[in-house]
């Protein structure tokens, strides 16, 4: 019984986050190793 209540609370919290929180678009940045910039293997 306790496990079912806990699972319901977790499910409800996840549903609330997915419904009410709007994601902010951001630019994706990926750092590059210097060897990839020059094309030489280390």
PQR file of N, CA, C, O and H, with PARSE charges and radii, in Angstrom:
ATOM      1  N   UNK A   1       0.829  -1.192   0.000 -0.4000 1.5000
ATOM      2  CA  UNK A   1       0.000   0.000   0.000 -0.0000 2.0000
ATOM      3  C   UNK A   1       0.872   1.253   0.000  0.5500 1.7000
ATOM      4  O   UNK A   1       0.627   2.186  -0.765 -0.5500 1.4000
ATOM      5  N   UNK A   2       1.883   1.271   0.854 -0.4000 1.5000
ATOM      6  CA  UNK A   2       2.764   2.434   0.930 -0.0000 2.0000
ATOM      7  C   UNK A   2       3.513   2.637  -0.379  0.5500 1.7000
ATOM      8  O   UNK A   2       3.721   3.769  -0.818 -0.5500 1.4000
ATOM      9  H   UNK A   2       2.082   0.513   1.476  0.4000 1.0000
ATOM     10  N   UNK A   3       3.915   1.533  -0.997 -0.4000 1.5000
ATOM     11  CA  UNK A   3       4.631   1.632  -2.266 -0.0000 2.0000
ATOM     12  C   UNK A   3       3.733   2.216  -3.353  0.5500 1.7000
ATOM     13  O   UNK A   3       4.199   2.993  -4.186 -0.5500 1.4000
ATOM     14  H   UNK A   3       3.746   0.614  -0.640  0.4000 1.0000
ATOM     15  N   UNK A   4       2.471   1.857  -3.355 -0.4000 1.5000
ATOM     16  CA  UNK A   4       1.533   2.387  -4.346 -0.0000 2.0000
ATOM     17  C   UNK A   4       1.333   3.892  -4.161  0.5500 1.7000
ATOM     18  O   UNK A   4       1.261   4.625  -5.147 -0.5500 1.4000
ATOM     19  H   UNK A   4       2.092   1.226  -2.678  0.4000 1.0000
ATOM     20  N   UNK A   5       1.245   4.355  -2.944 -0.4000 1.5000
ATOM     21  CA  UNK A   5       1.093   5.788  -2.673 -0.0000 2.0000
ATOM     22  C   UNK A   5       2.345   6.536  -3.102  0.5500 1.7000
ATOM     23  O   UNK A   5       2.255   7.601  -3.711 -0.5500 1.4000
ATOM     24  H   UNK A   5       1.303   3.760  -2.142  0.4000 1.0000
ATOM     25  N   UNK A   6       3.500   5.991  -2.791 -0.4000 1.5000
ATOM     26  CA  UNK A   6       4.757   6.624  -3.182 -0.0000 2.0000
ATOM     27  C   UNK A   6       4.891   6.677  -4.698  0.5500 1.7000
ATOM     28  O   UNK A   6       5.315   7.695  -5.245 -0.5500 1.4000
ATOM     29  H   UNK A   6       3.573   5.125  -2.296  0.4000 1.0000
ATOM     30  N   UNK A   7       4.540   5.610  -5.373 -0.4000 1.5000
ATOM     31  CA  UNK A   7       4.589   5.590  -6.834 -0.0000 2.0000
ATOM     32  C   UNK A   7       3.610   6.607  -7.418  0.5500 1.7000
ATOM     33  O   UNK A   7       3.929   7.265  -8.408 -0.5500 1.4000
ATOM     34  H   UNK A   7       4.196   4.783  -4.929  0.4000 1.0000
ATOM     35  N   UNK A   8       2.450   6.744  -6.837 -0.4000 1.5000
ATOM     36  CA  UNK A   8       1.478   7.737  -7.290 -0.0000 2.0000
ATOM     37  C   UNK A   8       1.986   9.152  -7.122  0.5500 1.7000
ATOM     38  O   UNK A   8       1.779   9.994  -7.995 -0.5500 1.4000
ATOM     39  H   UNK A   8       2.191   6.209  -6.033  0.4000 1.0000
ATOM     40  N   UNK A   9       2.646   9.423  -6.014 -0.4000 1.5000
ATOM     41  CA  UNK A   9       3.219  10.760  -5.796 -0.0000 2.0000
ATOM     42  C   UNK A   9       4.314  11.075  -6.807  0.5500 1.7000
ATOM     43  O   UNK A   9       4.376  12.187  -7.332 -0.5500 1.4000
ATOM     44  H   UNK A   9       2.814   8.739  -5.304  0.4000 1.0000
ATOM     45  N   UNK A  10       5.172  10.106  -7.079 -0.4000 1.5000
ATOM     46  CA  UNK A  10       6.246  10.305  -8.052 -0.0000 2.0000
ATOM     47  C   UNK A  10       5.656  10.528  -9.442  0.5500 1.7000
ATOM     48  O   UNK A  10       6.093  11.420 -10.169 -0.5500 1.4000
ATOM     49  H   UNK A  10       5.122   9.203  -6.652  0.4000 1.0000
ATOM     50  N   UNK A  11       4.666   9.719  -9.809 -0.4000 1.5000
ATOM     51  CA  UNK A  11       4.017   9.868 -11.110 -0.0000 2.0000
ATOM     52  C   UNK A  11       3.351  11.235 -11.220  0.5500 1.7000
ATOM     53  O   UNK A  11       3.455  11.891 -12.257 -0.5500 1.4000
ATOM     54  H   UNK A  11       4.311   8.995  -9.218  0.4000 1.0000
ATOM     55  N   UNK A  12       2.676  11.666 -10.175 -0.4000 1.5000
ATOM     56  CA  UNK A  12       2.019  12.976 -10.172 -0.0000 2.0000
ATOM     57  C   UNK A  12       3.017  14.117 -10.290  0.5500 1.7000
ATOM     58  O   UNK A  12       2.756  15.099 -10.985 -0.5500 1.4000
ATOM     59  H   UNK A  12       2.591  11.133  -9.333  0.4000 1.0000
ATOM     60  N   UNK A  13       4.150  14.000  -9.623 -0.4000 1.5000
ATOM     61  CA  UNK A  13       5.177  15.046  -9.714 -0.0000 2.0000
ATOM     62  C   UNK A  13       5.771  15.108 -11.119  0.5500 1.7000
ATOM     63  O   UNK A  13       6.017  16.194 -11.644 -0.5500 1.4000
ATOM     64  H   UNK A  13       4.362  13.203  -9.058  0.4000 1.0000
ATOM     65  N   UNK A  14       6.001  13.948 -11.724 -0.4000 1.5000
ATOM     66  CA  UNK A  14       6.537  13.936 -13.087 -0.0000 2.0000
ATOM     67  C   UNK A  14       5.523  14.505 -14.073  0.5500 1.7000
ATOM     68  O   UNK A  14       5.898  15.234 -14.992 -0.5500 1.4000
ATOM     69  H   UNK A  14       5.801  13.066 -11.297  0.4000 1.0000
ATOM     70  N   UNK A  15       4.253  14.184 -13.896 -0.4000 1.5000
ATOM     71  CA  UNK A  15       3.207  14.715 -14.772 -0.0000 2.0000
ATOM     72  C   UNK A  15       3.121  16.236 -14.635  0.5500 1.7000
ATOM     73  O   UNK A  15       2.991  16.946 -15.633 -0.5500 1.4000
ATOM     74  H   UNK A  15       3.948  13.592 -13.150  0.4000 1.0000
ATOM     75  N   UNK A  16       3.192  16.733 -13.396 -0.4000 1.5000
ATOM     76  CA  UNK A  16       3.110  18.177 -13.170 -0.0000 2.0000
ATOM     77  C   UNK A  16       4.298  18.893 -13.817  0.5500 1.7000
ATOM     78  O   UNK A  16       4.127  19.951 -14.423 -0.5500 1.4000
ATOM     79  H   UNK A  16       3.297  16.156 -12.586  0.4000 1.0000
ATOM     80  N   UNK A  17       5.492  18.327 -13.694 -0.4000 1.5000
ATOM     81  CA  UNK A  17       6.658  18.949 -14.319 -0.0000 2.0000
ATOM     82  C   UNK A  17       6.523  18.962 -15.834  0.5500 1.7000
ATOM     83  O   UNK A  17       6.829  19.968 -16.474 -0.5500 1.4000
ATOM     84  H   UNK A  17       5.631  17.468 -13.202  0.4000 1.0000
ATOM     85  N   UNK A  18       6.074  17.868 -16.410 -0.4000 1.5000
ATOM     86  CA  UNK A  18       5.940  17.791 -17.865 -0.0000 2.0000
ATOM     87  C   UNK A  18       4.846  18.719 -18.372  0.5500 1.7000
ATOM     88  O   UNK A  18       4.938  19.221 -19.493 -0.5500 1.4000
ATOM     89  H   UNK A  18       5.825  17.050 -15.891  0.4000 1.0000
ATOM     90  N   UNK A  19       3.824  18.955 -17.579 -0.4000 1.5000
ATOM     91  CA  UNK A  19       2.692  19.766 -18.022 -0.0000 2.0000
ATOM     92  C   UNK A  19       2.928  21.255 -17.822  0.5500 1.7000
ATOM     93  O   UNK A  19       2.594  22.047 -18.704 -0.5500 1.4000
ATOM     94  H   UNK A  19       3.749  18.547 -16.669  0.4000 1.0000
ATOM     95  N   UNK A  20       3.487  21.655 -16.705 -0.4000 1.5000
ATOM     96  CA  UNK A  20       3.531  23.065 -16.339 -0.0000 2.0000
ATOM     97  C   UNK A  20       4.866  23.756 -16.596  0.5500 1.7000
ATOM     98  O   UNK A  20       4.915  24.986 -16.590 -0.5500 1.4000
ATOM     99  H   UNK A  20       3.758  21.012 -15.989  0.4000 1.0000
ATOM    100  N   UNK A  21       5.946  23.018 -16.822 -0.4000 1.5000
ATOM    101  CA  UNK A  21       7.263  23.637 -17.014 -0.0000 2.0000
ATOM    102  C   UNK A  21       7.558  23.712 -18.505  0.5500 1.7000
ATOM    103  O   UNK A  21       7.553  22.692 -19.194 -0.5500 1.4000
ATOM    104  H   UNK A  21       5.906  22.019 -16.827  0.4000 1.0000
ATOM    105  N   UNK A  22       7.813  24.909 -19.003 -0.4000 1.5000
ATOM    106  CA  UNK A  22       8.144  25.125 -20.406 -0.0000 2.0000
ATOM    107  C   UNK A  22       9.662  25.155 -20.564  0.5500 1.7000
ATOM    108  O   UNK A  22      10.331  25.909 -19.856 -0.5500 1.4000
ATOM    109  H   UNK A  22       7.817  25.738 -18.444  0.4000 1.0000
ATOM    110  N   UNK A  23      10.221  24.358 -21.471 -0.4000 1.5000
ATOM    111  CA  UNK A  23      11.675  24.372 -21.662 -0.0000 2.0000
ATOM    112  C   UNK A  23      12.136  25.668 -22.325  0.5500 1.7000
ATOM    113  O   UNK A  23      11.417  26.250 -23.137 -0.5500 1.4000
ATOM    114  H   UNK A  23       9.677  23.747 -22.046  0.4000 1.0000
ATOM    115  N   UNK A  24      13.315  26.104 -21.978 -0.4000 1.5000
ATOM    116  CA  UNK A  24      13.903  27.301 -22.564 -0.0000 2.0000
ATOM    117  C   UNK A  24      14.843  26.884 -23.681  0.5500 1.7000
ATOM    118  O   UNK A  24      15.785  26.132 -23.430 -0.5500 1.4000
ATOM    119  H   UNK A  24      13.899  25.631 -21.318  0.4000 1.0000
ATOM    120  N   UNK A  25      14.620  27.350 -24.917 -0.4000 1.5000
ATOM    121  CA  UNK A  25      15.542  26.992 -26.004 -0.0000 2.0000
ATOM    122  C   UNK A  25      16.914  27.628 -25.779  0.5500 1.7000
ATOM    123  O   UNK A  25      17.020  28.809 -25.450 -0.5500 1.4000
ATOM    124  H   UNK A  25      13.855  27.961 -25.120  0.4000 1.0000
ATOM    125  N   UNK A  26      17.944  26.832 -25.959 -0.4000 1.5000
ATOM    126  CA  UNK A  26      19.316  27.316 -25.773 -0.0000 2.0000
ATOM    127  C   UNK A  26      20.187  26.781 -26.891  0.5500 1.7000
ATOM    128  O   UNK A  26      19.907  25.737 -27.480 -0.5500 1.4000
ATOM    129  H   UNK A  26      17.858  25.873 -26.226  0.4000 1.0000
ATOM    130  N   UNK A  27      21.246  27.517 -27.170 -0.4000 1.5000
ATOM    131  CA  UNK A  27      22.219  27.077 -28.164 -0.0000 2.0000
ATOM    132  C   UNK A  27      23.056  25.941 -27.582  0.5500 1.7000
ATOM    133  O   UNK A  27      23.495  26.010 -26.434 -0.5500 1.4000
ATOM    134  H   UNK A  27      21.474  28.365 -26.691  0.4000 1.0000
ATOM    135  N   UNK A  28      23.271  24.915 -28.367 -0.4000 1.5000
ATOM    136  CA  UNK A  28      24.067  23.776 -27.921 -0.0000 2.0000
ATOM    137  C   UNK A  28      25.527  24.005 -28.294  0.5500 1.7000
ATOM    138  O   UNK A  28      25.843  24.319 -29.442 -0.5500 1.4000
ATOM    139  H   UNK A  28      22.915  24.859 -29.300  0.4000 1.0000
ATOM    140  N   UNK A  29      26.390  23.847 -27.335 -0.4000 1.5000
ATOM    141  CA  UNK A  29      27.827  24.019 -27.576 -0.0000 2.0000
ATOM    142  C   UNK A  29      28.550  22.741 -27.178  0.5500 1.7000
ATOM    143  O   UNK A  29      28.311  22.189 -26.104 -0.5500 1.4000
ATOM    144  H   UNK A  29      26.132  23.592 -26.403  0.4000 1.0000
ATOM    145  N   UNK A  30      29.428  22.280 -28.046 -0.4000 1.5000
ATOM    146  CA  UNK A  30      30.214  21.083 -27.772 -0.0000 2.0000
ATOM    147  C   UNK A  30      31.690  21.440 -27.870  0.5500 1.7000
ATOM    148  O   UNK A  30      32.147  21.876 -28.926 -0.5500 1.4000
ATOM    149  H   UNK A  30      29.622  22.728 -28.919  0.4000 1.0000
ATOM    150  N   UNK A  31      32.443  21.264 -26.790 -0.4000 1.5000
ATOM    151  CA  UNK A  31      33.868  21.563 -26.862 -0.0000 2.0000
ATOM    152  C   UNK A  31      34.602  20.560 -27.755  0.5500 1.7000
ATOM    153  O   UNK A  31      34.296  19.367 -27.750 -0.5500 1.4000
ATOM    154  H   UNK A  31      32.072  20.910 -25.932  0.4000 1.0000
ATOM    155  N   UNK A  32      35.563  21.057 -28.513 -0.4000 1.5000
ATOM    156  CA  UNK A  32      36.354  20.202 -29.398 -0.0000 2.0000
ATOM    157  C   UNK A  32      37.785  20.106 -28.886  0.5500 1.7000
ATOM    158  O   UNK A  32      38.347  21.076 -28.378 -0.5500 1.4000
ATOM    159  H   UNK A  32      35.810  22.026 -28.518  0.4000 1.0000
ATOM    160  N   UNK A  33      38.355  18.932 -29.028 -0.4000 1.5000
ATOM    161  CA  UNK A  33      39.755  18.753 -28.669 -0.0000 2.0000
ATOM    162  C   UNK A  33      40.618  19.441 -29.725  0.5500 1.7000
ATOM    163  O   UNK A  33      40.232  19.481 -30.893 -0.5500 1.4000
ATOM    164  H   UNK A  33      37.899  18.144 -29.440  0.4000 1.0000
ATOM    165  N   UNK A  34      41.774  19.984 -29.346 -0.4000 1.5000
ATOM    166  CA  UNK A  34      42.638  20.653 -30.333 -0.0000 2.0000
ATOM    167  C   UNK A  34      43.042  19.739 -31.484  0.5500 1.7000
ATOM    168  O   UNK A  34      43.237  20.215 -32.603 -0.5500 1.4000
ATOM    169  H   UNK A  34      42.088  19.952 -28.397  0.4000 1.0000
ATOM    170  N   UNK A  35      43.173  18.431 -31.236 -0.4000 1.5000
ATOM    171  CA  UNK A  35      43.562  17.515 -32.313 -0.0000 2.0000
ATOM    172  C   UNK A  35      42.473  17.420 -33.386  0.5500 1.7000
ATOM    173  O   UNK A  35      42.780  17.172 -34.552 -0.5500 1.4000
ATOM    174  H   UNK A  35      43.015  18.044 -30.327  0.4000 1.0000
ATOM    175  N   UNK A  36      41.240  17.609 -33.018 -0.4000 1.5000
ATOM    176  CA  UNK A  36      40.161  17.577 -34.005 -0.0000 2.0000
ATOM    177  C   UNK A  36      40.167  18.841 -34.859  0.5500 1.7000
ATOM    178  O   UNK A  36      39.732  18.809 -36.010 -0.5500 1.4000
ATOM    179  H   UNK A  36      40.990  17.811 -32.071  0.4000 1.0000
ATOM    180  N   UNK A  37      40.644  19.930 -34.319 -0.4000 1.5000
ATOM    181  CA  UNK A  37      40.686  21.185 -35.081 -0.0000 2.0000
ATOM    182  C   UNK A  37      41.795  21.141 -36.138  0.5500 1.7000
ATOM    183  O   UNK A  37      41.625  21.660 -37.241 -0.5500 1.4000
ATOM    184  H   UNK A  37      40.997  19.955 -33.383  0.4000 1.0000
ATOM    185  N   UNK A  38      42.910  20.530 -35.804 -0.4000 1.5000
ATOM    186  CA  UNK A  38      44.032  20.488 -36.733 -0.0000 2.0000
ATOM    187  C   UNK A  38      43.984  19.273 -37.649  0.5500 1.7000
ATOM    188  O   UNK A  38      44.621  19.276 -38.702 -0.5500 1.4000
ATOM    189  H   UNK A  38      43.048  20.108 -34.908  0.4000 1.0000
ATOM    190  N   UNK A  39      43.247  18.237 -37.273 -0.4000 1.5000
ATOM    191  CA  UNK A  39      43.152  17.036 -38.072 -0.0000 2.0000
ATOM    192  C   UNK A  39      44.295  16.064 -37.853  0.5500 1.7000
ATOM    193  O   UNK A  39      44.426  15.085 -38.588 -0.5500 1.4000
ATOM    194  H   UNK A  39      42.729  18.234 -36.417  0.4000 1.0000
ATOM    195  N   UNK A  40      45.119  16.322 -36.854 -0.4000 1.5000
ATOM    196  CA  UNK A  40      46.257  15.443 -36.560 -0.0000 2.0000
ATOM    197  C   UNK A  40      45.905  14.556 -35.372  0.5500 1.7000
ATOM    198  O   UNK A  40      45.258  14.994 -34.421 -0.5500 1.4000
ATOM    199  H   UNK A  40      45.012  17.118 -36.258  0.4000 1.0000
ATOM    200  N   UNK A  41      46.337  13.317 -35.442 -0.4000 1.5000
ATOM    201  CA  UNK A  41      46.147  12.401 -34.320 -0.0000 2.0000
ATOM    202  C   UNK A  41      47.144  12.725 -33.224  0.5500 1.7000
ATOM    203  O   UNK A  41      48.259  13.153 -33.525 -0.5500 1.4000
ATOM    204  H   UNK A  41      46.862  12.961 -36.214  0.4000 1.0000
ATOM    205  N   UNK A  42      46.787  12.539 -31.984 -0.4000 1.5000
ATOM    206  CA  UNK A  42      47.724  12.851 -30.875 -0.0000 2.0000
ATOM    207  C   UNK A  42      48.920  11.913 -30.834  0.5500 1.7000
ATOM    208  O   UNK A  42      49.783  12.051 -29.967 -0.5500 1.4000
ATOM    209  H   UNK A  42      45.882  12.192 -31.740  0.4000 1.0000
TER
END
